[in-house]
C-alpha cells in the first residue's frame, strides 16, 4: 500500500484529524504546538491558526464553527476570526489535566476525554457534552484516547493508552454508556494505542504511538490489516476525500530523541493513502 507525505509539518503532536466535506479539507491540531491546521484538497493549500493554550481537538458544529477542546475546557472556535470563546471549564480543580481527543456521535453529542498532561496520574475522565450540558461518564484514566462510535451508534470505543487496551461500551439512544469491556489489547512491543476511528463496515482503525503505523481491527476485535509508516508515532487517522476512501494519518515527534528525529525526518508529518472501505460521515455537534 502506497503512503504519501502531503505535509512535512514536523508537528510536535499532531492529532485529531477530521474531514470537512463543506470546505473539502482536512482539519487537525498540534496539541503541544498550540495550533489548528487545515489542508485543502486538491490544491494542497495550508492554513494555520494559533490557539491560546494546548488544544486537544476540534469538532465541527451545526452552525459551521468548531468546538475546541483546550487545556482548560471547551471553547467555541471561529475560523473566520480566529477567536476562541469559552463554553465551559473542564476539570478546573485539576490544573495538570488537559483535554485529549474527541468524536461526535450520530445524535450530535460530543464525546471527549481528559488526561494528566504529565502522563502520570489517573486523573482523566471520559465526558459527554450535549444540549443537557457536560457529564462525566467514566474515569480513572492517565491518558485517554478516542472515543469513536460504530456505524449503528450502539457501541462506543474508548482507549486507555497506558494500559494498552481498547474498551467497548454499550451506547443507548439517550447517550448513556454501560457494560465496559475489553475490545482489544495492543500486543506489539513498544506500541501504544492512540486515536481510534471506525469505518463503514464497523472496523476500528487505531494509530499506534511507537508502533510505526495503523492497526485495523474487525468489529469482533480481531487484528486485520496494518499500514506501515516511515515514522514511529502515529496518533490518529481520518477518512476523507470525495468517496471517503482517502485515509489521512497524523503523526508526532514528541518523545523521540535527537538521534531518532534525525533518523525519522518526516516525524510530525501528515500522510495519506487509499483504502477499500470508506469511513463514516463526519457528524456535527448539535445546538452549536
C-alpha positions in Angstrom: 0.0 0.0 0.0 1.5 3.3 -1.1 1.7 6.0 1.6 2.3 9.7 0.7 3.5 12.5 2.8 1.3 15.5 2.0 2.6 18.0 4.6 6.0 17.7 6.1 4.8 19.8 9.1 7.2 18.5 11.8 4.4 18.9 14.4 5.3 18.1 17.9 2.0 16.3 18.5 -0.4 16.4 15.5 -3.7 14.9 16.5 -7.5 14.8 15.9 -7.7 14.8 12.1 -11.2 15.2 10.6 -12.5 15.6 7.1 -14.8 18.6 6.4 -16.9 18.0 3.2 -18.2 21.5 3.4 -14.8 23.0 2.6 -13.1 19.9 1.2 -10.3 20.0 3.7 -8.6 18.0 6.4 -8.5 19.7 9.8 -6.3 18.7 12.7 -4.4 20.2 15.7 -0.9 20.2 17.0 -1.6 19.8 20.7 1.7 20.9 22.1 2.3 23.3 19.3 -0.9 25.1 20.2 -2.2 25.3 16.6 -5.2 24.4 14.4 -4.3 23.4 10.9 -6.2 22.9 7.7 -5.1 21.2 4.5 -7.2 21.9 1.4 -7.8 19.3 -1.2 -7.0 19.2 -4.1 -5.0 22.5 -4.0 -2.7 21.5 -1.1 -3.0 24.9 0.4 -2.2 25.1 4.1 -3.7 27.2 6.8 -2.8 27.7 10.5 -4.4 29.3 13.5 -2.7 29.8 16.8 -4.5 28.7 20.0 -4.0 30.3 23.4 -3.2 27.0 25.1 -2.7 23.3 24.4 -5.5 22.2 22.1 -6.5 18.5 22.1 -9.2 18.5 19.4 -11.7 20.4 17.3 -15.1 19.2 16.4 -17.4 20.8 13.7 -20.7 22.3 14.8 -24.1 22.6 13.0 -23.5 26.4 12.7 -20.3 26.0 10.7 -17.9 26.7 13.5 -15.9 24.3 15.7 -15.8 23.3 19.4 -12.2 23.2 20.5 -11.1 21.1 23.5 -8.3 23.1 25.2 -6.3 22.5 28.3 -8.8 24.3 30.5 -12.1 23.4 28.8 -14.4 23.6 25.8 -14.2 26.7 23.6 -16.1 27.9 20.5 -13.6 28.4 17.7 -14.5 30.7 14.8 -12.2 30.0 11.9 -13.1 33.3 10.2 -11.9 35.5 13.1 -9.5 33.1 14.9 -11.3 33.8 18.2 -11.7 31.2 20.9 -14.7 31.8 23.3 -15.1 29.8 26.5 -18.1 27.5 26.7 -17.3 25.6 29.9 -14.4 24.8 32.0 -13.5 21.1 32.4 -11.5 19.5 35.3 -10.9 23.0 36.7 -9.8 21.5 40.1 -7.1 19.5 38.3 -4.6 22.1 36.9 -2.3 19.4 35.4 -5.1 18.0 33.3 -5.9 18.8 29.7 -8.4 17.6 27.1 -7.4 15.0 24.5 -9.2 13.5 21.5 -12.9 13.5 20.7 -15.7 12.4 18.4 -19.3 13.4 17.5 -21.9 10.6 17.5 -24.8 10.4 15.0 -27.1 12.2 17.5 -24.8 15.2 17.6 -23.3 14.6 21.0 -19.7 15.4 21.6 -17.6 12.7 23.4 -14.1 13.5 24.7 -11.5 12.6 27.3 -9.3 14.5 29.7 -5.9 13.3 30.9 -2.9 14.1 33.1 -0.7 16.4 30.9 2.3 14.9 32.8 1.1 11.3 31.9 1.5 10.1 35.5 -1.8 10.2 37.4 -5.1 8.5 36.7 -7.0 11.9 36.8 -8.5 11.6 33.4 -12.2 11.1 32.5 -14.5 10.3 29.6 -17.1 13.1 29.1 -20.3 13.7 27.1 -21.3 17.2 26.1 -24.8 17.8 24.5 -27.8 20.0 24.9 -28.1 18.9 28.5 -24.6 20.1 29.3 -21.4 18.3 30.5 -21.5 14.9 32.1 -18.6 12.7 33.3 -19.3 9.1 32.1 -16.2 7.2 33.1 -12.9 8.0 35.0 -9.6 6.7 36.2 -7.5 7.2 33.0 -4.0 8.6 32.8 -4.1 9.1 29.0 -7.5 8.9 27.3 -7.9 8.4 23.5 -10.9 8.3 21.3 -13.8 7.9 21.7 -15.3 6.6 18.4 -18.8 5.2 17.7 -19.8 2.3 15.5 -22.0 2.8 12.3 -25.2 1.9 14.1 -24.5 4.3 17.0 -24.9 1.5 19.6 -21.2 0.9 20.6 -18.7 3.4 21.8 -15.0 2.7 21.8 -12.5 4.4 24.2 -8.8 3.8 24.8 -6.7 3.6 27.9 -3.4 4.2 26.3 -1.1 3.3 29.2 -3.0 0.0 29.8 -2.7 -0.6 26.1 -6.4 -1.6 25.9 -9.3 -0.6 23.7 -12.6 -0.7 25.6 -16.1 -1.0 24.1 -19.3 0.3 25.8 -22.9 -0.2 25.0 -24.4 3.2 24.0 -28.2 3.8 24.1 -30.3 6.4 22.4 -30.2 8.7 25.4 -26.4 8.8 25.3 -25.9 6.6 28.3 -22.9 4.2 28.2 -22.7 0.9 30.1 -21.1 -2.6 30.1 -17.5 -1.6 29.7 -15.5 -4.5 28.3 -12.2 -5.1 26.6 -12.5 -4.9 22.8 -8.8 -5.5 22.0 -5.4 -5.3 23.6 -2.3 -4.0 21.8 0.4 -6.7 21.9 3.0 -5.2 19.6 6.2 -4.4 21.6 6.8 -0.7 22.1 3.4 0.3 20.6 0.7 2.3 22.5 -2.8 2.7 21.2 -3.7 6.3 20.3 -6.7 7.6 18.5 -9.4 5.2 17.1 -11.8 5.7 14.1 -14.5 3.4 12.8 -15.2 2.8 9.1 -18.5 2.0 7.3 -18.0 -1.8 7.9 -17.6 -1.2 11.7 -13.9 -1.9 11.7 -11.8 0.1 14.1 -8.6 1.8 12.9 -6.1 2.7 15.7 -3.0 4.8 15.3 -0.1 3.2 17.2 2.3 5.5 19.0 5.7 3.9 18.9 4.2 1.2 16.6 5.2 2.6 13.2 1.7 2.6 11.7 -2.0 2.0 11.9 -3.7 -1.2 13.1 -7.2 -2.2 11.7 -9.5 -4.4 13.9 -12.6 -6.2 12.9 -15.9 -5.5 14.7 -15.1 -8.5 16.8 -11.7 -7.1 17.9 -9.5 -9.3 15.6 -6.4 -7.7 14.2 -6.7 -7.3 10.5 -4.6 -5.1 8.2 -1.6 -3.0 9.2 -0.5 0.2 7.4 3.2 0.9 7.9 4.5 4.4 8.1 8.1 5.8 7.9 7.8 7.3 11.4 7.2 5.7 14.8 4.5 7.8 16.2 1.1 7.6 14.5 -1.6 9.5 16.5 -4.8 9.0 14.6 -6.5 8.6 11.2 -9.4 10.2 9.4 -11.3 9.1 6.3 -11.9 11.8 3.7 -12.0 12.7 0.1 -15.0 12.7 -2.3 -15.6 9.0 -1.7 -14.5 8.7 1.9 -11.7 6.3 0.9 -8.7 8.5 1.4 -7.1 7.7 4.8 -5.2 10.6 6.4 -2.8 10.0 9.2 -1.3 12.4 11.7 2.0 11.8 13.4 4.3 13.3 16.1 7.9 13.7 17.1 7.2 14.1 20.8 9.1 11.5 22.8 11.8 11.0 20.1 15.5 11.6 20.9 17.6 13.9 18.7 19.1 10.8 17.2 15.7 9.3 16.5 14.4 12.5 14.9 17.4 12.6 12.6 16.5 9.1 11.6 12.9 10.0 11.1 12.9 13.3 9.3 9.2 13.1 8.5 8.1 12.6 12.1 5.3 15.0 12.8 4.1 15.0 9.1 0.7 14.3 7.6 0.3 11.2 5.4 -2.4 9.8 3.2 -3.2 6.6 1.4 -6.2 4.9 -0.3 -8.3 2.2 1.3 -11.1 -0.1 0.1 -13.7 0.8 2.7 -15.0 4.3 3.2 -15.3 6.0 6.6 -18.4 7.3 8.3 -19.8 10.8 7.8 -18.3 13.5 9.9 -21.2 14.3 12.3 -21.6 17.8 13.7 -22.2 18.9 17.3 -25.9 19.7 17.6 -27.1 23.0 19.1 -24.0 24.9 18.3 
